[in-house]
Amino acid sequence: MGYMVSCVNSGITALRLKYLKTIDDICRKAPMGMAIPMDVEAEMGLKPKLAKVMMKRLLDLGLLERPYRGCYRLADKGRKIMKEAKK
């Protein structure tokens, strides 16, 4: 029950959680530990630019960080949500 409360409080929907999981998976496999929107689109089977829009939203929510232009990874808040989701 605690996970659902934290998800609601942090603005997490099922779709946003799916993006976070996909980004986390890509980052774990990538040599630099970052995901680009094209990788997310390929992994999720999305049309071009859809991932970029959602990743920008997740960045604005503080769930992702962008250390370099076009490269994303989970921020502390995103990692915390993923950790709670795995419980």
Order of alpha helices (4+ residues) and beta strands (2+ residues): alpha-alpha-alpha-alpha-beta-beta-alpha
